[in-house]
Amino acid sequence: MSMTLNHEKKRTWRGSARKRRLVLGLLILIPSAFSSSYVASVLPHKGGTPLELAIVIVYSILFAWISVGFWTAVMGCFTLLRRYDRFAVSHALSTSELKPSTVRTAVLFPICNEDTPRVMAGIKSTYLSLQKMDGGENFDIHILSDSQGADKWMEEEAAWVDLVEELGAQGHIFYRHRKVNLKRKSGNVAEFCRRHGQLYTYMAVFDADSVMSGQSLKGMVRIMELNERIGILQTAPACFGRNTLLGRLQQFANRVYGPMFAAGLHFWQLGDAQYWGHNALIRIEPFMRHCGLPRLPGKPPKGGDILSHDFVEAALMRRAGWGVWLAFDLQGSWEECPPNLLSELKRDRRWCQGNLQHLRLLFTEGLFPAHRILFLNGAMSYASALLWFLFLMLSSAEAVVEAIVGPVYFSTGKTLFPNWPVWQPSWAMILLATTGVLLFLPKVLSFLLLIFKTRQAQLFGGVFRLLISILLEVVFSALLAPIRMLFHSKFVCMILLGKKIGWGTQQRDDKKTPWLDALRFHGGGTFFGLLWGGIVWLYSPEFFWWISPIVIPIVLSVPLSVITSRRDLGQWLRKKRLLLIPEETEPAPEIIQVSRFTQEMEEAPVFLDLPREAGFLRAIIDPRINALRRSLLTRHTRQVGPAEISRRNQLTQKVLQHGPSILTPAQQLILLRDPDSLLQLHQYAWALDKHVFQERWLRNSARSRP
């Protein structure tokens, strides 16, 4: 009986999905056709010149693109206004008792050079929340480290053992450091599956900054147990924890507009949803069987490892017949957003490359049409910036050409009457207003939902402050959008040309952007904005005022980047109860704990007051960490040849003579994998004269660290 019901439900959602997507296609294509015809009528030559034809084509694509977001918001609003959504997977929690499940679930934290106290605080908060639930003992946490360098490795390992001892979590919180970082995060998770996947039914994949409540994790397991054909269950994480101006703007937008857009995505996608790479529950057996990622032919950035692995894994899971669902209304799932513009752009650079790689997978055999469209949609997230840039350049070129060449009243053929080019500013205003409605009406709908439907305005500071906060968010979004457009256009062009752009590790803390860094990254854009605006002003001052909302923010990108990274401005707005989010007005216990645990771990005493980040030095000197490292090594000893033994001995002698700072990071890693060298160095360090120890070991090591 249960299998029959599941089959009927599956058939029902597929039929509804086809109808909904057909309606979406019509809602996008028909208005886009009208808008392209209208924009042609606004132009002086009615789209009759090659330049104007290019403007019409690019505009029609952009209009269709923003229409997708508009109709997603509208249907999200419709979904939230209804009292019941028959396809919401969370109904399983309300129609059945939430009994303890006996299946085992692994909670994975893949990390790479992250802020260790913050990572451990999130793990501790999630673990304690799980322990409050019946069946919490069926969840194990695995810290999967790809961090580079001996110092970071040892810092993480020491923090892990401290956490396990504090919580009494032996056998429930594990740490593994990968020697070879193959395929980044996807390879990190894949290695866990190969080693330990058979021990668990599900795995909850987190980001380094993710937090989830035990209630949410347990509910997700229950949903998966009651829906046996769900392969991936994705939550819609809420942003929290930021104090910089940009961070507060982003987390406010996420909490105000995010629920409506998530509901809209659910409305269109149903069981063909996306996996976002974190804050999701995955059924391990089909994931291992069907979701192995290919290596794209060619060199990066076009080829090589697939960076945005999550979208591809969702498509492969669906190809195998398993559902991918978005639990849009499930609470208790959080993440942090980038603290400043440069950090956000670093992340976008990686996502841009990954999303453009998906275009090479469009015609992969067996993929569902919905996921092929999602691949295109992901690529358009960044390609649309280049199209917007092209539209602005073409429009500027049209204005300059018209100013230089002047109107042509008589064509080359014989005619008695002149051809009068007509410019209708009122028509252009109508076109601009229509575009504005598509962009800003979703924000109005979110505002109305919070006031009249969910009645949560008080969680955002009250109706008046909520309105002021939305206006602030709109202003800064308009200021930052041209800057993002310029960078995203650059990313797309560089990737299409096969060139790499190095950006380094993503920053997650609330550090302010230095002026020199802002000038280095935004200086070229500032020069371009001045050149572009100057040329247009010289030839067509009237058109300059039309593009001034784009040009001026680009020219001011350096101060905007610095100002939006300021923590004091964000905190001042919080004191004024602006840009507030529910995690600040009525925070969940897990959110309160993350902040407190992070501070406690940062302030916790370290043996001999050694720097927390000096992991290699601590592994040599601290008896407890040294013993731990050697005990872990003796469990996995392997035979080494005479050459390797000689190399280790030479490195050990270098440390004995000159101190740990003499070694390169790669050499430090060699000694950390040899228990005999660690014991010898530990014994020698404790036999040193105090003055020699201070000068040769502590001060030199401090000077050698960046």
MARTILUM-806387 format. One line per 3 residues: their letters; for each residue x, y, z of C-alpha. Coordinates in Angstrom, 1 decimal, always signed. Example, Ala and Ser with C-alpha at 12.3 -4.5 7.8 and 13.67 -1.06 7.14 Angstrom:
MARTILUM-806387
AS) +12.3 -4.5 +7.8  +13.7 -1.1 +7.1
END
This chain:
MARTILUM-806387
MSM) +0.0 +0.0 +0.0  +2.8 +2.4 +0.9  +4.6 +1.7 -2.3
TLN) +1.4 +2.4 -4.3  +0.9 +5.7 -2.6  +4.5 +6.7 -3.2
HEK) +4.1 +5.9 -6.9  +0.9 +7.9 -7.1  +2.5 +10.9 -5.4
KRT) +5.5 +10.6 -7.7  +3.3 +10.6 -10.8  +1.3 +13.5 -9.4
WRG) +4.2 +15.8 -8.7  +5.8 +15.0 -12.1  +2.6 +16.0 -13.9
SAR) +2.2 +19.2 -11.8  +5.8 +20.1 -12.5  +5.4 +19.8 -16.2
KRR) +2.3 +22.0 -16.2  +3.9 +24.6 -13.9  +7.1 +24.8 -16.0
LVL) +5.0 +25.2 -19.2  +3.2 +28.1 -17.6  +6.6 +29.6 -16.5
GLL) +7.9 +29.3 -20.0  +4.9 +31.2 -21.3  +5.1 +33.8 -18.6
ILI) +8.7 +34.5 -19.6  +8.6 +34.2 -23.4  +5.4 +36.2 -24.2
PSA) +6.3 +39.3 -22.1  +9.9 +39.1 -23.4  +8.7 +39.2 -27.0
FSS) +6.5 +42.2 -26.3  +9.3 +44.0 -24.4  +11.8 +43.4 -27.3
SYV) +9.3 +44.8 -29.7  +8.7 +47.8 -27.4  +12.4 +48.6 -26.9
ASV) +12.9 +48.5 -30.7  +10.1 +51.1 -31.0  +11.9 +53.4 -28.5
LPH) +15.1 +53.5 -30.5  +15.6 +56.2 -33.1  +15.7 +53.7 -36.1
KGG) +13.3 +51.2 -34.6  +16.0 +48.5 -34.4  +16.8 +48.9 -38.0
TPL) +20.6 +49.3 -37.7  +23.0 +46.5 -36.7  +23.8 +48.4 -33.5
ELA) +20.1 +48.8 -32.5  +19.4 +45.2 -33.5  +22.1 +44.0 -31.1
IVI) +20.6 +46.2 -28.3  +17.2 +44.6 -28.8  +18.5 +41.1 -28.8
VYS) +20.6 +41.6 -25.6  +17.7 +43.4 -23.9  +15.2 +40.6 -24.7
ILF) +17.6 +38.0 -23.1  +18.1 +40.2 -20.0  +14.3 +40.8 -19.7
AWI) +13.7 +37.1 -19.9  +16.3 +36.5 -17.2  +14.9 +38.9 -14.7
SVG) +11.4 +37.6 -15.4  +12.5 +34.2 -14.0  +13.3 +35.8 -10.7
FWT) +10.1 +37.8 -10.7  +7.8 +34.9 -11.3  +9.7 +32.8 -8.8
AVM) +9.0 +35.4 -6.2  +5.3 +35.7 -7.2  +4.7 +32.0 -7.0
GCF) +6.7 +31.9 -3.8  +4.4 +34.5 -2.3  +1.4 +32.5 -3.6
TLL) +2.8 +29.3 -1.9  +3.3 +31.0 +1.4  -0.1 +32.6 +1.3
RRY) -1.8 +29.2 +1.0  -2.3 +27.3 +4.2  -1.3 +24.0 +2.7
DRF) +1.1 +22.9 +0.0  +0.5 +19.2 -0.8  +4.0 +18.7 -2.2
AVS) +5.9 +20.1 +0.8  +8.1 +17.3 +2.1  +7.9 +18.7 +5.6
HAL) +4.3 +17.4 +5.9  +5.8 +14.1 +6.9  +6.7 +15.7 +10.2
STS) +3.2 +16.9 +11.0  +1.4 +13.7 +9.9  +3.6 +11.3 +11.8
ELK) +5.0 +11.1 +15.3  +8.7 +12.2 +15.4  +10.0 +8.9 +16.8
PST) +13.7 +8.2 +17.3  +15.3 +6.7 +14.3  +17.7 +3.8 +14.6
VRT) +19.5 +4.5 +11.3  +23.0 +6.1 +11.6  +23.8 +9.5 +10.2
AVL) +27.2 +11.1 +9.6  +27.4 +14.9 +9.9  +30.3 +16.0 +7.7
FPI) +32.3 +19.2 +8.2  +34.7 +19.5 +5.2  +37.1 +22.3 +6.1
CNE) +40.2 +23.9 +4.5  +42.3 +26.6 +6.2  +39.3 +27.9 +8.2
DTP) +39.1 +29.8 +11.5  +39.5 +26.8 +13.9  +37.7 +28.3 +17.0
RVM) +34.6 +29.2 +14.8  +34.5 +25.8 +13.2  +34.7 +24.0 +16.5
AGI) +32.1 +26.3 +18.0  +29.7 +25.3 +15.3  +30.4 +21.6 +15.7
KST) +30.0 +21.9 +19.5  +26.6 +23.7 +19.2  +25.3 +21.2 +16.7
YLS) +26.5 +18.2 +18.7  +24.9 +19.5 +22.0  +21.7 +20.2 +20.1
LQK) +21.7 +16.6 +18.8  +22.3 +15.2 +22.3  +19.2 +16.9 +23.6
MDG) +17.1 +14.8 +21.1  +16.1 +11.2 +21.5  +18.2 +9.2 +19.1
GEN) +21.1 +11.7 +19.2  +23.5 +8.9 +19.7  +22.8 +7.7 +16.1
FDI) +24.6 +10.8 +14.8  +28.4 +11.0 +14.4  +30.3 +14.1 +13.4
HIL) +33.3 +13.8 +11.1  +35.7 +16.8 +10.6  +37.2 +16.3 +7.2
SDS) +40.3 +18.5 +6.9  +42.0 +19.6 +3.7  +43.9 +22.3 +5.4
QGA) +47.4 +23.0 +4.2  +50.4 +23.5 +6.4  +51.6 +21.9 +9.6
DKW) +50.5 +24.8 +11.8  +46.9 +24.7 +10.8  +46.8 +20.9 +10.9
MEE) +48.1 +20.7 +14.4  +45.8 +23.6 +15.5  +42.8 +21.7 +14.3
EAA) +43.9 +18.4 +15.8  +44.5 +19.9 +19.2  +41.2 +21.7 +19.1
WVD) +39.5 +18.5 +18.1  +40.9 +16.5 +21.0  +40.0 +19.3 +23.4
LVE) +36.4 +19.3 +22.1  +36.1 +15.5 +22.4  +37.4 +15.5 +26.0
ELG) +35.2 +18.4 +27.0  +32.0 +16.9 +25.6  +32.8 +13.2 +26.4
AQG) +32.2 +12.6 +22.7  +34.7 +9.8 +22.2  +33.4 +7.6 +19.3
HIF) +31.1 +10.4 +18.1  +33.3 +13.2 +16.9  +36.1 +12.2 +14.5
YRH) +38.9 +14.1 +12.8  +40.7 +13.2 +9.6  +43.4 +15.2 +7.7
RKV) +43.9 +14.3 +4.1  +47.4 +14.0 +2.8  +46.5 +14.6 -0.8
NLK) +43.7 +17.2 -1.5  +42.2 +15.5 -4.6  +39.1 +17.2 -6.1
RKS) +38.7 +19.7 -3.3  +35.5 +19.4 -1.3  +33.8 +16.9 -3.5
GNV) +36.9 +14.7 -3.3  +37.0 +15.2 +0.5  +33.4 +13.9 +0.8
AEF) +34.0 +11.1 -1.7  +37.0 +9.8 +0.3  +34.8 +9.7 +3.4
CRR) +32.2 +7.7 +1.5  +34.8 +5.2 +0.3  +36.2 +4.7 +3.8
HGQ) +33.2 +4.9 +6.0  +30.1 +5.2 +3.8  +29.0 +1.7 +4.5
LYT) +28.6 +2.5 +8.2  +25.9 +5.1 +7.7  +22.6 +5.4 +5.9
YMA) +22.7 +9.2 +5.5  +25.2 +12.0 +5.6  +24.4 +15.6 +6.4
VFD) +27.0 +17.8 +4.6  +27.9 +21.1 +6.2  +30.1 +24.0 +5.3
ADS) +32.7 +25.2 +7.7  +30.3 +28.0 +9.0  +27.2 +25.9 +8.9
VMS) +25.0 +25.2 +12.0  +21.9 +23.1 +12.3  +19.6 +22.2 +15.2
GQS) +19.2 +18.7 +16.4  +15.5 +19.1 +15.7  +16.1 +20.0 +12.1
LKG) +18.6 +17.1 +11.5  +16.3 +14.6 +13.2  +13.3 +15.9 +11.1
MVR) +15.3 +15.5 +7.9  +16.1 +11.9 +8.7  +12.5 +11.3 +9.4
IME) +11.4 +12.8 +6.1  +13.9 +10.6 +4.3  +12.7 +7.5 +6.1
LNE) +9.1 +8.2 +5.1  +10.0 +9.1 +1.5  +12.2 +6.3 +0.4
RIG) +12.8 +7.7 -3.1  +14.3 +11.0 -1.9  +18.1 +11.0 -2.6
ILQ) +19.0 +14.5 -1.5  +17.0 +16.8 +0.9  +18.2 +20.4 +0.8
TAP) +17.3 +23.0 +3.4  +17.2 +26.8 +2.8  +19.8 +28.0 +5.3
ACF) +19.3 +31.4 +7.0  +22.3 +33.7 +7.3  +23.5 +35.0 +10.6
GRN) +26.4 +36.2 +12.6  +27.7 +39.2 +10.6  +28.4 +42.6 +11.9
TLL) +30.0 +44.4 +8.9  +27.7 +46.7 +6.9  +27.7 +44.4 +3.9
GRL) +27.3 +41.3 +6.0  +24.3 +42.8 +7.7  +22.8 +43.9 +4.4
QQF) +23.2 +40.4 +3.0  +21.8 +38.5 +6.0  +18.9 +40.9 +6.2
ANR) +18.1 +40.3 +2.5  +18.4 +36.6 +3.0  +16.0 +36.6 +6.0
VYG) +13.4 +39.0 +4.4  +13.3 +37.8 +0.8  +14.9 +34.3 +1.1
PMF) +11.8 +32.4 +2.4  +9.7 +33.7 -0.5  +12.2 +32.9 -3.2
AAG) +12.9 +29.4 -1.6  +9.1 +28.7 -1.7  +9.1 +29.8 -5.4
LHF) +11.9 +27.5 -6.3  +10.1 +24.7 -4.6  +6.9 +25.6 -6.6
WQL) +8.7 +25.2 -10.0  +11.2 +22.5 -9.2  +9.4 +20.1 -6.8
GDA) +11.4 +16.8 -7.0  +13.9 +18.2 -9.5  +15.5 +20.6 -7.0
QYW) +19.1 +21.7 -6.7  +21.7 +20.6 -4.1  +23.6 +23.6 -2.8
GHN) +26.6 +21.7 -1.4  +25.8 +22.2 +2.3  +23.0 +22.1 +4.9
ALI) +21.6 +19.1 +3.2  +20.9 +15.4 +3.9  +22.1 +12.8 +1.4
RIE) +21.2 +9.1 +1.1  +24.7 +7.6 +1.0  +24.2 +4.4 -1.0
PFM) +22.8 +5.9 -4.2  +25.1 +8.9 -3.9  +28.1 +6.5 -3.9
RHC) +26.7 +4.5 -6.8  +25.5 +7.3 -9.1  +27.2 +10.6 -8.2
GLP) +30.8 +10.1 -9.0  +32.1 +13.2 -10.7  +34.0 +13.1 -14.0
RLP) +37.1 +15.2 -14.6  +36.4 +17.5 -17.5  +38.9 +17.2 -20.4
GKP) +41.2 +20.1 -20.9  +43.0 +22.4 -18.5  +41.3 +24.7 -15.9
PKG) +39.4 +26.9 -15.8  +37.3 +25.3 -18.6  +38.4 +21.8 -17.8
GDI) +39.7 +19.9 -14.8  +37.9 +19.3 -11.6  +34.3 +20.5 -11.5
LSH) +34.2 +23.3 -9.0  +30.4 +23.6 -8.6  +30.0 +19.9 -7.9
DFV) +26.7 +20.2 -6.0  +24.5 +21.0 -9.1  +26.1 +18.1 -11.0
EAA) +25.6 +15.6 -8.1  +21.9 +16.6 -7.9  +21.5 +16.0 -11.7
LMR) +23.2 +12.6 -11.5  +21.0 +11.6 -8.5  +17.9 +12.5 -10.5
RAG) +19.2 +10.7 -13.5  +19.3 +7.6 -11.4  +15.7 +8.0 -10.5
WGV) +16.0 +9.5 -7.0  +14.2 +12.7 -6.0  +16.0 +15.9 -5.0
WLA) +13.7 +18.1 -2.8  +14.0 +21.5 -1.2  +12.6 +21.6 +2.3
FDL) +11.9 +25.3 +1.9  +9.9 +25.6 +5.2  +12.2 +23.6 +7.5
QGS) +13.6 +25.8 +10.3  +16.9 +25.3 +12.2  +19.4 +25.6 +9.4
WEE) +22.0 +28.4 +9.3  +25.1 +29.6 +7.5  +27.2 +32.8 +7.4
CPP) +27.5 +35.1 +4.4  +30.7 +36.9 +3.2  +31.7 +39.8 +5.4
NLL) +32.9 +42.2 +2.7  +32.8 +42.7 -1.0  +36.2 +41.3 -1.8
SEL) +35.4 +38.1 +0.1  +32.1 +37.8 -1.8  +33.9 +38.3 -5.1
KRD) +36.4 +35.6 -4.2  +33.6 +33.2 -3.7  +31.8 +34.3 -6.9
RRW) +35.0 +33.8 -8.9  +34.9 +30.1 -7.9  +31.2 +29.7 -8.4
CQG) +31.4 +31.4 -11.8  +34.0 +29.0 -13.0  +32.0 +26.0 -11.7
NLQ) +28.7 +27.2 -13.2  +30.3 +27.9 -16.6  +31.8 +24.4 -16.5
HLR) +28.2 +23.0 -16.4  +27.6 +24.2 -20.0  +29.9 +21.3 -21.0
LLF) +27.6 +18.9 -19.3  +24.4 +20.1 -20.9  +24.1 +17.2 -23.3
TEG) +25.2 +14.5 -20.9  +23.2 +11.4 -21.7  +20.2 +10.7 -19.4
LFP) +19.9 +14.0 -17.6  +16.4 +15.3 -17.0  +15.4 +18.5 -18.9
AHR) +14.8 +20.3 -15.6  +18.5 +19.9 -14.7  +19.7 +20.9 -18.1
ILF) +17.7 +24.1 -17.6  +19.2 +24.5 -14.1  +22.7 +24.3 -15.6
LNG) +21.8 +27.1 -18.0  +20.2 +29.1 -15.2  +23.4 +28.7 -13.1
AMS) +25.6 +29.9 -16.0  +23.3 +32.8 -16.6  +23.8 +33.9 -13.0
YAS) +27.1 +35.2 -14.2  +26.8 +35.4 -17.9  +23.9 +37.9 -17.4
ALL) +26.4 +40.3 -16.0  +28.3 +40.2 -19.2  +25.1 +40.7 -21.2
WFL) +24.2 +43.7 -19.0  +27.6 +45.1 -19.6  +27.3 +44.6 -23.4
FLM) +23.8 +46.2 -23.3  +25.3 +49.3 -21.6  +28.2 +49.5 -24.0
LSS) +26.0 +49.1 -27.0  +23.6 +51.7 -25.7  +26.4 +54.1 -25.0
AEA) +27.9 +53.4 -28.5  +24.5 +54.2 -30.0  +24.2 +57.5 -28.2
VVE) +27.8 +58.5 -29.2  +27.3 +57.5 -32.8  +24.0 +59.4 -33.0
AIV) +25.7 +62.5 -31.6  +28.7 +62.2 -34.0  +27.0 +61.1 -37.2
GPV) +23.7 +62.9 -36.7  +20.3 +61.8 -38.1  +20.0 +60.6 -41.8
YFS) +16.8 +62.1 -43.2  +17.0 +60.6 -46.7  +18.0 +57.0 -47.5
TGK) +20.1 +56.0 -50.5  +16.9 +55.1 -52.5  +14.6 +57.6 -54.2
TLF) +12.0 +59.1 -51.9  +10.0 +62.3 -51.7  +9.7 +62.3 -47.9
PNW) +12.4 +62.4 -45.2  +12.8 +59.6 -42.6  +12.4 +61.4 -39.3
PVW) +14.2 +59.6 -36.4  +11.9 +59.9 -33.4  +13.0 +59.7 -29.8
QPS) +10.2 +59.3 -27.2  +11.5 +59.8 -23.7  +8.1 +58.9 -22.2
WAM) +8.3 +55.4 -23.9  +11.7 +54.9 -22.4  +10.4 +55.8 -19.0
ILL) +7.6 +53.2 -19.4  +10.2 +50.6 -20.3  +12.4 +51.6 -17.3
ATT) +9.4 +51.4 -15.0  +8.4 +48.0 -16.2  +11.9 +46.7 -15.5
GVL) +11.8 +48.3 -12.1  +8.6 +46.5 -11.3  +10.2 +43.2 -12.1
LFL) +13.2 +44.0 -9.9  +11.5 +45.6 -6.9  +8.0 +44.2 -6.6
PKV) +9.4 +41.0 -5.0  +10.8 +43.1 -2.2  +7.3 +44.7 -1.7
LSF) +5.7 +41.3 -1.6  +8.2 +40.1 +1.1  +7.4 +43.2 +3.1
LLL) +3.7 +42.6 +2.9  +4.1 +38.9 +3.8  +6.0 +39.7 +6.9
IFK) +3.3 +42.2 +8.0  +0.0 +40.5 +7.1  +0.7 +36.8 +6.7
TRQ) +3.5 +35.6 +9.0  +3.2 +38.7 +11.3  +6.9 +38.6 +11.9
AQL) +7.7 +42.3 +11.5  +8.6 +42.6 +15.2  +11.4 +40.2 +14.7
FGG) +12.9 +42.7 +12.2  +12.5 +45.7 +14.5  +8.9 +46.5 +13.8
VFR) +7.0 +47.7 +10.7  +8.6 +51.1 +10.4  +12.2 +49.9 +11.0
LLI) +11.6 +47.0 +8.6  +10.5 +49.4 +5.9  +13.6 +51.7 +6.5
SIL) +15.8 +48.6 +6.5  +14.4 +47.4 +3.1  +15.0 +50.9 +1.7
LEV) +18.6 +50.8 +2.9  +19.1 +47.4 +1.4  +17.6 +48.6 -1.9
VFS) +19.9 +51.6 -2.0  +23.1 +49.6 -1.3  +22.1 +46.8 -3.7
ALL) +21.7 +49.5 -6.4  +25.1 +50.9 -5.5  +26.9 +47.6 -5.5
API) +25.2 +46.0 -8.5  +27.3 +47.8 -11.1  +30.5 +46.8 -9.3
RML) +29.5 +43.2 -9.2  +28.5 +43.4 -12.9  +32.0 +44.6 -13.8
FHS) +33.8 +41.8 -11.8  +31.4 +39.1 -13.0  +31.9 +40.2 -16.6
KFV) +35.6 +40.0 -16.1  +35.3 +36.6 -14.6  +33.3 +35.2 -17.5
CMI) +35.6 +36.7 -20.1  +38.7 +35.4 -18.4  +37.2 +31.9 -18.0
LLG) +36.1 +31.8 -21.6  +39.6 +32.8 -22.7  +41.0 +30.0 -20.6
KKI) +42.8 +32.3 -18.1  +43.0 +31.8 -14.4  +42.4 +34.5 -11.8
GWG) +44.0 +33.8 -8.4  +42.0 +34.9 -5.4  +43.2 +32.7 -2.5
TQQ) +41.3 +31.4 +0.5  +37.8 +32.9 +1.3  +37.8 +35.2 +4.3
RDD) +35.0 +34.5 +6.9  +35.7 +36.8 +9.7  +34.6 +40.5 +10.1
KKT) +37.9 +42.1 +9.1  +37.7 +45.5 +7.4  +39.0 +45.8 +3.9
PWL) +42.2 +47.8 +3.8  +42.3 +50.8 +1.5  +45.3 +49.4 -0.5
DAL) +43.5 +46.1 -1.1  +40.4 +47.9 -2.3  +42.5 +50.1 -4.6
RFH) +44.3 +47.1 -6.0  +41.1 +45.2 -6.8  +38.9 +48.1 -7.7
GGG) +41.3 +50.6 -9.2  +41.0 +49.4 -12.8  +37.2 +49.6 -12.5
TFF) +37.4 +53.1 -11.2  +39.6 +54.1 -14.2  +37.2 +52.4 -16.6
GLL) +34.2 +54.2 -15.1  +35.8 +57.6 -15.4  +36.8 +56.8 -19.0
WGG) +33.3 +55.5 -19.9  +31.4 +58.3 -18.2  +33.8 +61.0 -19.6
IVW) +33.3 +59.8 -23.2  +29.6 +59.7 -22.9  +29.4 +63.1 -21.2
LYS) +31.6 +64.6 -24.0  +29.3 +63.5 -26.8  +25.9 +63.0 -25.2
PEF) +25.4 +64.7 -21.9  +21.7 +63.8 -21.9  +22.4 +60.1 -22.1
FWW) +25.1 +60.4 -19.4  +22.3 +61.0 -16.9  +20.6 +57.8 -17.9
ISP) +23.7 +55.8 -17.2  +24.9 +57.8 -14.2  +23.4 +55.3 -11.7
IVI) +25.7 +52.7 -13.2  +28.8 +54.8 -13.8  +29.0 +56.7 -10.5
PIV) +29.0 +53.5 -8.2  +31.8 +52.1 -10.4  +33.8 +55.3 -10.0
LSV) +33.3 +55.1 -6.3  +33.9 +51.4 -6.0  +37.1 +51.8 -3.8
PLS) +35.4 +53.8 -1.0  +32.2 +51.7 -1.3  +34.2 +48.5 -0.8
VIT) +35.9 +49.9 +2.3  +32.8 +51.5 +3.8  +30.6 +48.4 +3.4
SRR) +33.3 +46.3 +5.1  +33.2 +48.4 +8.3  +32.1 +46.6 +11.4
DLG) +31.4 +49.8 +13.4  +28.8 +51.0 +10.8  +27.0 +47.6 +11.0
QWL) +27.0 +47.7 +14.8  +25.7 +51.3 +14.8  +22.8 +50.2 +12.6
RKK) +22.1 +47.3 +14.9  +22.0 +49.7 +17.9  +19.4 +51.7 +15.9
RLL) +17.5 +48.4 +15.4  +18.0 +48.6 +11.6  +18.8 +45.6 +9.4
LIP) +17.8 +43.3 +12.3  +17.1 +39.6 +11.7  +15.3 +37.1 +13.9
EET) +18.6 +35.5 +14.9  +19.3 +38.8 +16.7  +15.9 +39.5 +18.2
EPA) +14.9 +36.0 +19.1  +18.0 +33.8 +18.6  +17.8 +30.1 +18.7
PEI) +19.9 +28.4 +21.4  +22.3 +27.1 +18.8  +23.0 +30.6 +17.5
IQV) +23.6 +31.9 +21.0  +26.0 +29.1 +21.7  +28.0 +29.6 +18.5
SRF) +29.0 +33.1 +19.5  +29.7 +32.2 +23.1  +31.7 +29.0 +22.2
TQE) +33.8 +30.9 +19.6  +34.8 +33.5 +22.2  +35.5 +30.9 +24.8
MEE) +37.7 +28.9 +22.5  +39.6 +32.1 +21.3  +40.2 +33.1 +24.9
APV) +41.1 +29.6 +26.2  +44.6 +29.3 +27.7  +47.3 +27.6 +25.6
FLD) +50.2 +25.6 +27.0  +53.1 +27.9 +27.9  +51.1 +30.8 +26.4
LPR) +52.2 +29.6 +22.9  +50.4 +31.2 +20.0  +47.3 +29.1 +19.1
EAG) +48.3 +29.2 +15.4  +51.8 +27.8 +16.1  +50.6 +24.3 +15.6
FLR) +54.0 +22.7 +14.7  +55.7 +24.3 +17.7  +52.9 +23.1 +20.0
AII) +53.1 +19.6 +18.6  +56.8 +19.5 +19.6  +56.6 +21.2 +23.0
DPR) +53.2 +20.5 +24.5  +53.4 +17.0 +26.1  +49.7 +16.3 +25.6
INA) +49.6 +17.2 +21.9  +53.0 +15.5 +21.2  +51.7 +12.3 +22.8
LRR) +48.4 +12.5 +20.9  +50.2 +13.0 +17.6  +52.5 +10.0 +18.2
SLL) +49.7 +7.8 +19.3  +47.8 +8.5 +16.2  +50.8 +7.8 +14.1
TRH) +51.6 +4.5 +15.7  +48.2 +3.2 +14.8  +49.0 +3.7 +11.1
TRQ) +52.7 +3.0 +10.9  +54.2 +1.9 +7.6  +57.6 +0.7 +6.6
VGP) +59.9 +3.4 +5.1  +63.1 +3.0 +3.2  +66.6 +4.1 +4.3
AEI) +66.5 +7.2 +2.2  +63.3 +8.4 +3.9  +64.8 +7.6 +7.3
SRR) +68.0 +9.6 +6.5  +65.9 +12.5 +5.3  +63.9 +12.6 +8.5
NQL) +67.1 +12.5 +10.6  +68.6 +15.4 +8.6  +65.5 +17.5 +9.2
TQK) +65.5 +16.6 +12.9  +69.1 +17.7 +13.2  +68.3 +21.0 +11.5
VLQ) +65.6 +21.7 +14.1  +67.9 +20.7 +17.0  +70.6 +23.2 +15.8
HGP) +68.5 +26.1 +14.6  +65.0 +25.7 +16.0  +61.6 +24.9 +14.3
SIL) +61.5 +28.0 +12.2  +64.4 +26.7 +10.0  +62.0 +24.2 +8.3
TPA) +59.8 +24.9 +5.3  +56.1 +24.0 +5.7  +56.6 +20.9 +3.6
QQL) +59.5 +19.7 +5.8  +57.4 +20.3 +8.9  +54.8 +17.9 +7.5
ILL) +57.4 +15.2 +7.0  +58.4 +15.3 +10.7  +54.7 +15.4 +11.8
RDP) +54.3 +12.0 +10.2  +57.2 +10.4 +12.1  +56.6 +9.5 +15.8
DSL) +60.4 +8.9 +16.5  +61.3 +12.4 +15.2  +58.5 +14.0 +17.3
LQL) +59.6 +12.2 +20.4  +63.3 +13.2 +19.9  +62.4 +16.8 +19.3
HQY) +60.1 +16.9 +22.3  +62.7 +15.5 +24.7  +65.4 +17.9 +23.3
AWA) +63.1 +20.9 +23.7  +62.5 +20.2 +27.3  +66.2 +19.7 +28.0
LDK) +67.1 +23.2 +26.5  +68.4 +26.1 +28.6  +65.5 +28.5 +29.2
HVF) +67.3 +31.4 +27.4  +68.1 +29.3 +24.4  +64.6 +27.9 +24.3
QER) +63.1 +31.4 +24.3  +65.4 +32.9 +21.7  +65.9 +30.0 +19.3
WLR) +62.5 +28.4 +19.5  +59.9 +30.8 +20.6  +61.0 +34.2 +19.1
NSA) +62.3 +32.8 +15.9  +59.1 +30.8 +15.4  +57.0 +33.9 +16.0
RSR) +59.1 +36.0 +13.5  +58.7 +33.3 +10.9  +54.9 +33.3 +10.9
P) +53.1 +35.8 +8.7
END
